Amino acid sequence: MKRYFPIFFLSILFFTSCEPPQETADLILHNAQIWTADTQNPSAEAMAVKDGKIMMVGTNDEVLKSQGETTEVVDAEGRLVTPGFIDCHVHFLTGGRNLASVQLRDAKTPEEFAQRIIDFAQTVEKGTWILGGDWDHENWGGELPQRSWIDEGTPDHPVMLRRLDGHMALVNSKALELAGVDEQTADVEGGEIVRDNKGQLSGVLKDNAMGLVGRVVPPPSEAELDRALNAAMNYVAAQGVTSVHHVGGMATEPSMDAFKRAKEEGRLITRIYAMMPLPAWPSLADKIKEEGRGNEWLKIGGLKGFVDGSLGSHTAAFFEPYTDVPTDKGIYVNSQDSLAAWIQRADAAGLQIAVHAIGDEAINFLLNTFESVQEQNGKKDRRFRVEHAQHIAPEDIARFAEMEVIPSMQPYHAIDDGRWAEKLIGPERIKTTYAFQSLFDAGAKVAFGSDWFVAPPIPLQGIYGAVTRRTLDDRNPGGWVPQQKITVEQALQAYTIHAAYASFEEEIKGSLEKGKLADFVILSEDLFSIAPEKIWEVEILQTFVDGKKVYEKK
């Protein structure tokens, strides 16, 4: 037997020497509490990154073996690390532009509201349009603003300032004059020109009526759009957002050009899924044939449409009238026939459809339309989306999971609207308003976003809202409609892996797994162990996209 020992040991030496060397990582994150969003490997201590993708997820000892001379090593100091947040609903360039405009969201009185606008007008050249604003008349009891509040202080500046939901705007007399809108101008279908009891224009335009003035607002220049995009990307990076779903408006082509310029120049630090307006589906289908759907930085293929308006503007479409205005049931901003035709044809062309629906009747109509299109066009992985899905009829909740329709929701709206929603729709309908838990229980893949510019693009505030449902006025410490609270893990899923699923990208991002994109954030506190009401105070310490740091708290 002795003569076989040398051969045996030589064989071991040979095979050991042939093992491939450990691959060297570009970046190692260790000493972390990693929530991966991967059900097969839900937590880890460390992660290695190579060429913008995750090379390994595991223990500190396992991952540190991939350290080389040039490897950047990040000690997370025991902090919570999650996949980068994905915001499923933003108006990205509008949000970026609004950062530089007058800020009205927290104006508490009509006097403060008007003074901020007048003061801002003094800071910009005469003739400059004053846009953005994001005002909320509920802050001072619900009285709609009047152009008379600001006319005297803005004689040389056309003003068009939107309510924070984007479904109403206040315009001044200068803007009305430039647009040729006066008392003889007829109302438009799917909108309203608000008038006083004498028939005089108040200055408030609702939904489609905003287009009467919007059509004369000069388009932004390329330089303005580039600045807006850079501002938007830097702002959301500071909130831990690494990807957005941009729900484009009618100025889609200039927006897309801005995104393309940033991509070609290597300026993108946010991944963008850019949607076009639903009626423009033939243009999108042609674009995909010519250019493809893009890559992990800039992708197309989705369409955004509208059924109704918003709750705060009394333009969301309900089966029963508004409690505070018994003659009003809301409006459809597009005809049912047009919506059905657009959805059917766009789906047949292989495009993803995401449609805004807020009132229970609007949501019911949309689900019925989706169901009809599924029957007409046949079974496939289409991932229809209902954007907002705010006030769902109880019998429609289960249909989201049954039909594999994604409720794309914004939890910040729940703690904002919850201050005043009951007076508009009563105590019964609010039970399935922002029905997060009911939808999770039904098996729906709930995806979260912000609706920025309408609400802040801050996922931690959204998680706080979904978990606590404590309204912004602090009048509901136990939660507004508390039975619809969800867990921290569910909220994180909605901002990560479910959000990636909502754009057909769950195979490349949304969880921290080997081979996926290295997009992740380091948080200041452990969301799972702190009191839920403390989530609002948690900070983003660092944000990484493609394995590169794009934000660090100073």
N, C-alpha and C positions, 0 to 999 in steps of 0.2 A: 504493500500500500504506500510506502514512503515515496516511491518513485513518481507517484501521481501528484503529490503536494505541489512541487514547483510549477507544474502545468496549470493546476487549479488557481494558484495565486497569480500567475501570469495572466490568466484569463480575466480575473477580477480587475487587475491593473489595466488591461487593454480596454475593457468595456467602460471602466470609470473614466479613462482618459478621453474616450470618444463622446462623453456627454457634452451637449452643446453648452457654451458658457451662458451665464445669466445675462439676459438682455438689459442694457443700461437705460434707465428712465431719464426723461428730460426733467420731470418734476415728481417729487414725492411729498405727499401730505401724510403726516403720521401723528400719533398721539391725539387722535380725534374720536369723536362719537359720531360715526357716520350712519345716517338714516338713508338707506340706498334706494328705497321704493322698489326693490327687487324682492318679490315674495320668496324666492328660493334662497336668498342670502340677505336678510333684512337689515343686518347691522355689521359694521366692521370697524377696525381701528385705524386702518391706513389704506392708501390708494396710490398707485403709480401711474404716471401719464407719459405717453410717447407719441410724438407727432400729432398732438391735439386730441388723441383718443385715450381712453382708459386702458392701461396695459394689465393692471392687476388690482384686485380689491381683496384685502385680507387682514391678517394680524400685522402688528408693527414689525415683528421679526421676519415674517415672510416678505413683506414689501421692501424693507430696508436692504435686503440682499441685492436689489436692483439699483442701488446707489452707485454712481460712478463719479469720476473727478469733476465732471461738468454738471452733475445733477443739482437742480435747485431743490432744497429741502425746506418744507414749511412745517413748523411745529404748531399744531392747532391748539395746543395747551388744554386739551380735554374738551374743547368746544364742540357744539353740535354743527355738523356739516350735512347739507341736504343737496339734492340736485338743484341746478339753477331753476328759478321760478319761470314759468311760462304764462304770460298774460294773454288769454284767449280772445280778448276784445278790446282793441285800442284804436283810436283815431290818431295815429302816431304823429303825423306832421302838424295837425291842428294842435295837439297837445304841446308840441315843441314850440310852435309859434306863440301860443297863449302864455308860455312862461315869461315872455317879454311884454305882455299887455297888462291892462288894468286888472287887478285881482279883486273880485267881488264876492267870492264864495262865502266869506264870513262877515259880510256887511250886515249889521244887525238892525238898522233902522233905515227908512226911506232917506233921511237926511244924510246919513253916512254913505249910503249907496250913491246918491247923487253927487256928493262932494268928492268922492274918490274919482268919479268919471271926469268931473270938471277939473280937478287938480291934475289928472293924467293928461288931459287935453293940452295943458300948458307946457308939457314936456316934449311934445312932438310938433313937427312942422304943420302949418295951416294946410288944410286939404287932405291930410293923412286920415285914412279910415281907421276908426277905433273899433277893434273887433275882439272877440273872445269874451271875457268877463266871468261867465259861469255863475250868475246870480241865483239866489234862492229867495223868492218872496215869502216863503214860509218862515223865514227868520224874523220877519216883523208882522206875523199874523195872517198872511195870505193875500193881502191887497196887491194886485198887479201894479207894476210901475207904470208911470205915464211919461210921455215924451216931454210934457210941460215941466217935469222935474229937472231936466237937463238942457233944454233948448237954449236958455239964456246964457248958459256957461259953455256951450259948444256951437257957436254960430258958424264957425269956419271949419268944423270937423264933422264929416258924416259919421254917424255912430250906428253900429249894428252889434248889439251885445246879447249873447244867447243865455237863456236859462241853463242851469247846470245839466239838465237832462238833454239839451240840444233840440227840444221840440217847441220852444218859444223863443222869440227874440224881441228885445226892445230896440226900436230905431228912433232916431230923432227927426226933426222936421227937415234938416238938411239932407238926410239920406232919402226920405220920402220924396223930396223935391227932385233929387238926381234920378230917382227911379220912376218918376212920373206917376206916383201913387197918390190919390186924393180921395175925397169922400164919394166920388162917382165910380171909383174902381170897384168892380164886382168881386165877391168872394170867389175863391178857387176851390175846385173839388179836392177833398182831402186836406183842407186847411181852413183857417179863419182869420179875417182881419178884425181885430177886436175894436169895437166902437163904443162910445158912451151912450147914455140914454137920449142924447140929441142927435145921434148918428155921426158924431165927430170921431176921427181916428184917435185912438188912445196912444198909438205907437207900438202896440204889441201885435205881433204876427205869430200865428200858430202853424206848425208843420208846413204843408205845401205852400202856404201863403208867404213863408219866409223867402221863397224863391223870387217873389216880386221885387225885392230889394237885393237879394243875393246875386241876381244876374248882372247887376251893375258894379258889384265890388270887383276892383281890379285884381287879376290873378297875381300871386306872388312871383317874384323873379327866381331864376335858378339859384342865385346867391342866397336869397331869403330861404328857399326850400332847403338848401344845403346847411345853412345855419340852424334851421329848425330841426333837421334830422340829427345833427351833431348834439344839439341841446337835449333832444328827446333821448338819445342813446345814453348820454352821460347821466341824465336824470334817472332813468330806469335802472341803469347799472348800480347806482347807489342804493336802489331798493332791492337788489338781488335778482332782478329780472334779466334773463339771458336770451329769451326768445319772446316775440310778440306775434299775435295775429292781427294784422292791420286790416280793418274793415273799411275799405276805400269808399270815398264819396264820389261825386261826379267829376272831380278833378283828378281822376285816377291816373291818367297818362303822365302828367307832370310829377305826381308822386312816384310812380314807377321809375321815371327817368332819374329822379333824385336817388332812389334806392340803387339803381344800376350804377350811377356814377360813384357812389360810395363803395360799392362792391368792387368795381374795376380799379378804383384808387386805393383799395385796401383799407378803407376807413370804417367798415362795418365792425362794430363791437357787439351788436345785437342781431340775432338771427330773426329773419322776417318772413312770415307767411302772409303774402299780400293778396287780399281779395278785391274783386271788381264788383261794381253794381250788378245786381241780378239781370236787369233788362239788357245789359251789355254782353250777355253770354255768348253770342256769335263771335264777337271780337276776341273774347278770351279763348274760345275754342280754336280760332285761327292762330292766335299768338302761340298757343301750345304746339300746334302743328309745325309752326315755323321755328320756334325757339326751344321747345321742350318745357318742362316744368321747373327747371332751375336746379339748385343744389341745396346743401344744408345751410347755406348762408341766406339765400334769397330764393323763395319758392312761390309759384303761383298754382292756380287750379281751383280756387274757391270763389264763390259768389255770395254777396250780401244783399238781401232784400228786406222789405218792410211790409208788414201787415197793417199795424196800427201805430199810434203815437205813444204817449207816456201817461202815467198816473197823475203826476204833478200838474200836467197841462190839461187834464180832463180829456185827453184824446186817446187813451187806451180803450180798446173795444171790449165791452162787457155784455153778458147776456141780460143782466138786470141793470137798471139805471144807477148812477152814482147816488150815494146816500144823501149827499149835501146838495145835489142838483137833480131832482127826480125826473127832469125832462131830458137828461143827457145820458147817453150810453156809450159815448166815445165815437171814434171814426175809423174807417179804413183809409189808409193813405194811398193804397192802390186797389183797383177793382179785383174782386175775387177771380173773375175770368182771366184777367191779365196774369195774376199771380200763378194760377194753376197752369196756364200755358207756358209761362217762363220756366217754371220748375220742371215740368214734364220734359220740355225740349232740352234744357240744360242738363238734366239727369241723363237723358238719352245720349248726350254728347260726352258723357264721362266726367262731368264736372261736379264738384262738391257744392251743396247748397246750404247756406246758413241764413235764416230769416228771423228778423226782429218780430217778436210777438209778446205782448205784455198782458193784455186783458184776457180773461178766461175764454171769451168768445173767439178772440184772435188766435189763441193757442189751439183751441178745439178745431177751428177752421184749418189751421196749418197742419195739425196732425192728420186730419181727414184727407187733406190734399196729399201729404206724404204717403199715406196708405194707398190712395188711389194710384199714385205714380209708381209705387212699388209693384202693384198689380199689373199696371200697363207695361212697364219696362222690364219686368222680370227681376229675379233674385240676383243680388250682387252686393259687394261690400261698398256701400255708398256713404254711410255715416252722415245722414241728414243732421242738421243742427237747428235747434230753436234758441235764438239769441235772447237772453234775458229770462224767458219762461217764468215770469214773476208771479202771476196770479192764476194758478192752475185750478180748474174744476176738479174736485176730488176724484171723479170717475176717470179722469184723463191721466192721472199720475202713473198708473201701471203701464200705460201704453208706451211710455218712453222706453222702458226696458223691453217690452214685448216687440216693439218695432225697431229696436236698436237705434233710437233717435237720441242724440246727445243734448242734454240740457246745458247750454253754455251760459253760466250765471255769474253774477257779480255780487258777492256777499256784502261789500261795503254799502250797496244800495239798501240792504235790509235794515241796517242800523241808522241809515239816513232817513229813508221813507217811513220807517217805523215810528218816527216822531209824530206823524200826522196822517198816516194811511187810513187808520180806522175811521176818522171823520169823513173820509171820502167814500169808503166802500163798506163800512160797518163791521161789527164784531165777528160775523160768520165767515165772510169771504177771506178775512185775514188769516184764518186757520191754515190755509194752504198757500199763503203768500211767502215766496222764497222758501219753498218746501224742501229744504236740503235733506233732512233726515228721511222724510217719506220717499224721496227719490232714491236715496242710497238703499233704503230698505227694499224698494221695489227691484233693485238690481241695475239701475241706470248708471251709466258712466258720466257722472257729473264733472264738468270742467269749469274752472273758475277763471275770471279775468276782472278787469277794473272798469271798462268803458271810459277810460281816460280819453278825452278831456273832461268827461262828465263827472268822474270820480277820481281820486288819487290812485296812481298806478303803484300802490304799495301793498304787496301781497301780505305782509305781516299784519296790516290793518284789516285786510280781507279775512285772514285766518282768525284774527280776534273777533271779527263780526260773525263769522260762521260758528265759532265755538261758544261765544258768550251771548250773542244777539242782544247785547246791551246797547241801547240807542244812544246817539251822539249827545242827546240832552241829559243823559244820566238818569232818566226817569223810569228806567226798566232795569234795575240792578240784577234781577234774576233772569233777565232775558225777555225780549219781546217775542211772543209766541214761542215759549221756551221748548215746547215739544219738537221743534224743528232744529234745535242745536245739533251739531255733529262733533265728532272727536277731532283732536289735533291731527291724528293720522289720516282721517278721511279728508280733512281740509288740505293737508299736504299732498295727498294723492290727486286732488282736484287741480292743484297748481303745478303738478309735475307729470306723472305718468298718464293720467287721464287727459291732461291738456295736450300731451304729445300725441295721444291717440286721436284727438279731435282734429289733427291735421295730417293723419296717416304717417306719423313719424315716431311711433313708439319703438320701432326697431333701432333707431339711432340716438334717441335722447329720452329724457323724462325719468330715467333711473341711472344709478351709478353702477354699471356692469362692464365687464371686460368687452372691449370693442366699441363701446358707445362714446359719443362726444364728451369731452372733458369739460362740461359746464357745471359748476357747483358754487355754493356759497358757504361762508363761515359765519355763524350767528353768535351774538354775544351771550345768549342764554339758551338753556335747554328747554325747548317748547313743551316737552313731555313732562317735565317735573315742576315747572313754575306754576303758580296760580293762574288760571286762564285770563283773569282780568289784567295780568301783568304782561301779556303778549304784546299789547300796544306799545310797551316801553322797550321791547327788544330791538337791537340794532343789527344792521348788516356790517360786519367787520371787513370782509373781503369778498369780492365777486370775481370768478374766473370764467372765461369763455375760451373754448378751444385750448384749455390748459394754460392760458395767459391771464395774468391779473389785469382786470379792466377797472377795478375800483378798490380802494382801501380807505377806511375811515381814518381821518387825520386826528 
